[in-house]
Amino acid sequence: MTSQTPTFDEQAVTHERATVNGVGLHYVIAGPADGDLVVLLHGFPEFWYSWHNQLPSLADAGYRVVAPDLRGYNRSEKPPNVADYRVDELVADVAGLIEHCGRERAHVVGHDWGGLIAWHVGSDRPEVVDRLAVLNAPHPTSYERLLRSSPTQIAKSWYVFYFQLPVLPELGFRLNDYAAVESILGETVRPDAFTDEDVERYKSALATPGALTAAVNYYRALGRQRARSMLTGGGEPDRSVDVPTLLLWGERDFALDTELTEGLDEWVDDLRVERIPDASHWVQFDAPERVDGALVDFFTD
């Protein structure tokens, strides 16, 4: 980490709130009011600020850009139950936010957990999506299939199983002033991808009362859903995506195998895959200019 001053001008965004799908969401918004809408969905353990490189770039390109704190995170409302973080609820949040912004459709972009939500929005609510862009988040069915067959991916996914435990994950994250956050964000290619100030922002957001348990509950809710499906003998769900899709992938991902970028035409007909060899899981931090350019090119193509 470095202590350089970040170049992001927070005055360039406006902080607002909305109640959608029965939950209060905090979000930031930037760009011209009449621009095509872009919704940016962050991952774990992040918040809206994970898009601080993309917000001004997309706004300057003429887009109306919205980056929410997902439910449970940072300044958004934190429902108390694990079931409140089921994927269908998260998808409904995104659809509700698009409607709140006065639009019927939007370009939906997601990274990590936000990418998983984006995949589900694309498959479950295609009518609200113009174009879908996913950053280092695997197609859900592709991931589940690889997880059953690849010891390498099982080993990389150890934390998913660990997060199913009660209490212990939260205790681990709180140790040594949230040292785990700094460790996770340290898994980058660029040594200055996250500044010291960035890291403190992430720690502070995760330390907001209720936020840490809410963030872990995303994994618990998904784990319970998968367990129920296995116990009831449910097959692989149809996760076909019928909207134009861009998958951006930092190849030096510590948690996800590059194999997850292959064979996706089984579920996605109109797919563009761009692999970035010199980027990690934190692809929009390791290669911000390339990510920004790829998104703008994809939206305008």
MOGIFEN-V477121 format. One record per residue. N is the residue number from 1. BURIAL is 1 if it has 9 or more other ideal C-beta (glycine too) atoms within 8 Angstrom, else 0. Layout:
# MOGIFEN-V477121
n = {N & N}
burial = {BURIAL & BURIAL}
This chain:
# MOGIFEN-V477121
n = {1 & 2 & 3 & 4 & 5 & 6 & 7 & 8 & 9 & 10 & 11 & 12 & 13 & 14 & 15 & 16 & 17 & 18 & 19 & 20 & 21 & 22 & 23 & 24 & 25 & 26 & 27 & 28 & 29 & 30 & 31 & 32 & 33 & 34 & 35 & 36 & 37 & 38 & 39 & 40 & 41 & 42 & 43 & 44 & 45 & 46 & 47 & 48 & 49 & 50 & 51 & 52 & 53 & 54 & 55 & 56 & 57 & 58 & 59 & 60 & 61 & 62 & 63 & 64 & 65 & 66 & 67 & 68 & 69 & 70 & 71 & 72 & 73 & 74 & 75 & 76 & 77 & 78 & 79 & 80 & 81 & 82 & 83 & 84 & 85 & 86 & 87 & 88 & 89 & 90 & 91 & 92 & 93 & 94 & 95 & 96 & 97 & 98 & 99 & 100 & 101 & 102 & 103 & 104 & 105 & 106 & 107 & 108 & 109 & 110 & 111 & 112 & 113 & 114 & 115 & 116 & 117 & 118 & 119 & 120 & 121 & 122 & 123 & 124 & 125 & 126 & 127 & 128 & 129 & 130 & 131 & 132 & 133 & 134 & 135 & 136 & 137 & 138 & 139 & 140 & 141 & 142 & 143 & 144 & 145 & 146 & 147 & 148 & 149 & 150 & 151 & 152 & 153 & 154 & 155 & 156 & 157 & 158 & 159 & 160 & 161 & 162 & 163 & 164 & 165 & 166 & 167 & 168 & 169 & 170 & 171 & 172 & 173 & 174 & 175 & 176 & 177 & 178 & 179 & 180 & 181 & 182 & 183 & 184 & 185 & 186 & 187 & 188 & 189 & 190 & 191 & 192 & 193 & 194 & 195 & 196 & 197 & 198 & 199 & 200 & 201 & 202 & 203 & 204 & 205 & 206 & 207 & 208 & 209 & 210 & 211 & 212 & 213 & 214 & 215 & 216 & 217 & 218 & 219 & 220 & 221 & 222 & 223 & 224 & 225 & 226 & 227 & 228 & 229 & 230 & 231 & 232 & 233 & 234 & 235 & 236 & 237 & 238 & 239 & 240 & 241 & 242 & 243 & 244 & 245 & 246 & 247 & 248 & 249 & 250 & 251 & 252 & 253 & 254 & 255 & 256 & 257 & 258 & 259 & 260 & 261 & 262 & 263 & 264 & 265 & 266 & 267 & 268 & 269 & 270 & 271 & 272 & 273 & 274 & 275 & 276 & 277 & 278 & 279 & 280 & 281 & 282 & 283 & 284 & 285 & 286 & 287 & 288 & 289 & 290 & 291 & 292 & 293 & 294 & 295 & 296 & 297 & 298 & 299 & 300 & 301}
burial = {1 & 0 & 0 & 0 & 0 & 0 & 0 & 1 & 0 & 0 & 0 & 1 & 1 & 0 & 0 & 0 & 0 & 1 & 0 & 1 & 0 & 0 & 1 & 0 & 1 & 1 & 1 & 1 & 1 & 1 & 1 & 0 & 0 & 0 & 1 & 1 & 1 & 1 & 1 & 1 & 1 & 1 & 1 & 0 & 0 & 1 & 1 & 1 & 1 & 1 & 1 & 1 & 1 & 1 & 1 & 1 & 1 & 1 & 1 & 0 & 0 & 0 & 1 & 1 & 1 & 1 & 1 & 1 & 1 & 1 & 1 & 1 & 1 & 1 & 0 & 1 & 0 & 1 & 1 & 0 & 0 & 0 & 0 & 1 & 1 & 1 & 1 & 0 & 1 & 1 & 1 & 1 & 1 & 1 & 1 & 1 & 1 & 1 & 1 & 0 & 1 & 0 & 0 & 0 & 1 & 1 & 1 & 1 & 1 & 1 & 1 & 1 & 1 & 1 & 1 & 1 & 1 & 1 & 1 & 1 & 1 & 1 & 1 & 0 & 1 & 1 & 0 & 1 & 1 & 0 & 1 & 1 & 1 & 1 & 1 & 1 & 1 & 0 & 1 & 1 & 1 & 1 & 1 & 1 & 1 & 1 & 1 & 0 & 0 & 1 & 0 & 0 & 1 & 1 & 0 & 1 & 1 & 0 & 0 & 1 & 0 & 1 & 1 & 0 & 0 & 0 & 0 & 0 & 1 & 1 & 0 & 0 & 1 & 0 & 0 & 0 & 0 & 1 & 0 & 1 & 1 & 1 & 0 & 0 & 1 & 0 & 1 & 1 & 1 & 0 & 0 & 0 & 1 & 1 & 1 & 0 & 1 & 1 & 1 & 0 & 1 & 1 & 1 & 0 & 1 & 1 & 1 & 1 & 0 & 0 & 1 & 1 & 1 & 1 & 1 & 1 & 1 & 1 & 1 & 1 & 1 & 1 & 1 & 1 & 1 & 1 & 0 & 1 & 0 & 0 & 0 & 0 & 0 & 0 & 0 & 0 & 0 & 0 & 1 & 0 & 1 & 0 & 1 & 0 & 1 & 1 & 1 & 1 & 1 & 1 & 1 & 1 & 1 & 0 & 0 & 1 & 1 & 1 & 0 & 1 & 1 & 0 & 0 & 1 & 0 & 0 & 1 & 1 & 0 & 0 & 1 & 0 & 1 & 1 & 0 & 1 & 0 & 0 & 1 & 1 & 1 & 1 & 1 & 1 & 1 & 1 & 1 & 1 & 0 & 1 & 1 & 1 & 0 & 1 & 1 & 1 & 0 & 1 & 1 & 0 & 0}
